[in-house]
Amino acid sequence: MELLHAIPFDQILIQTLNGLVSGMILALVASGLTLIFGIMDVVNFAHGEFLMLGAYIAVFTVLATHSFWLALIVASLGTGVIGALVYLTTLRPLLGRDPLTTILATFGLSLVLQNYALWQFGPVARKIPEPFGGSITLFYLDYPLYRLLIAALSAAIIGGFWLFLKFGTWGIWIRATTQDRVMAQAMGIPVPWVLAGVFAVGSAMAGASGVLFGPLVGVDHAMGFDWILRAFIVVVVGGMGSLGGSVLAAIFISLLEAYASLWVSPAQAGIASFIVLILTLLFRPTGLFVATPK
Amino acid sequence: MTHVAEASHPETAAKHGPLLKVEAIHSYYGKSHILHGVSLEVGRGEVVGLLGRNGVGKSTTLKAIAGLVHPSRGRVLFEGETVNGVPPHRLARAGISYVPEDRRIFPLLTVTENLRTGLDRRGVTASRKKELLEKAYGYFPVLSERRNQAGGTLSGGEQQMLAIARAMMLEPKIILLDEPTEGLMPRMVSQIRQIIDVLYRESVAVLLVEQNVPLTLAASRRVYFLEKGEVRHHAMASELRADDDVIHRYLGV
């Protein structure tokens, strides 16, 4: 109790908000990752680089058009198209082989994309301007409105995608293909296109999260790396391939890290998520937020 | 898809030739040689049985027709066109529907969603989809009661019905049925028999792989006997019903 009394209430509140905001972005990054893993058993190590590419596309779109919203749309579509191309040229020929080959391929791709960005755009971080300033006052704290908007937008994108999965024809195709790829083909579902489409949508979601998060941290070639590590933890803790599990795990881990940084430095707070990861792998390797498998 | 040489009038060839023709297909699973040149034919709207002991390649034959296994030699002709190498989803849309031995219901999709996997095709109007769904629910009232239940929660017999209903959503010209009565209670077996009759009345051809000999002889017009990856015998079901010897020779029952 001594420990709790030492923390002012306003800090707890602001860390809760911070945790939710970064949790929603993390959920957006991890949804794409878990979706791709679920349907094609590919662990995409280059997912963070799609986030970075999305952010860079946004930097240049904003420079040209001065519109953040246009940049968000262009970057999402752009990373989606790049994702589809990468899938068709690099991953599709490797599907069905040893999982190690796709891991090495995506890891190599990640290095290529990072170094390409470093070569093209240099080491200096670029800035995406916030679409609007302003803040709300919580008690005596000023909390930037843009952060709240990020959380809301991420939630909207994930929610929209969930509805699409639940009710759309493509949604049923995606779920059927995830559950039984061979039977999906036998039912006339164009599985090769579904896989390419899912990779594109997953990449677009990573790109969108790069744009949304860009204004908070700055855009550089390595920005994807931090996210991807945490996104992997989320995907494992949430249960590989489970969308709902990933969203819950993202919020859970981000809140945990946010609260931990009340006591220790934010870098050390990252340890909290690794502890959760290790405990999950030890005691519930199928994931914390999925129904107990029978 | 390429037309066969003699099919200079593909329309005529398609109308007069058999719906499905399998020509001496060979297939390997890893290094083991499963099919040693299987040949068979199924006419339009014809129910044909495929009998044989376990492991003689009955399921592999069906998979090869559905495009899920690629024969290393030989041809599969559907409506007079060679379909080797055509992706399975295109074969499904062209009218070859496959009901696998283990049913393979999508376990987390609801009954209706399972049916929709075969319905959402180009060229199927909303009213036609509704009509097909209602027809399936008419044939299978049990499924209608469970339409919003996840496929994985159904009983074995219900899953078999769902698998067949799902295959019918493709409006197929032929259904490949792999051991539909396996593990079902006798009451369910007679229902499967009725379903095959329904398919026959709707002029859907059926290639039926079964262990249940009486059912196969009752439901089929012709029967092929498979042994060691080859067709060893072929007869009208009516002859076989009158003569047990053939059954004994090829199935050892």
Interface residues (C-beta under 8 A of the other chain):
Chain A: T169 I172 W173 R175 A176 Q179 D180 V182 M183 A184 Q185 A186 M187 G188 I189 P190 V191 P192
Chain B: A66 G67 L68 P87 P88 H89 R90 A92 R93 S97 Y98 P100 R104 F106 P107 L108 L109 E113 R116 T117 G118 D120 R121 R166 M169 L170
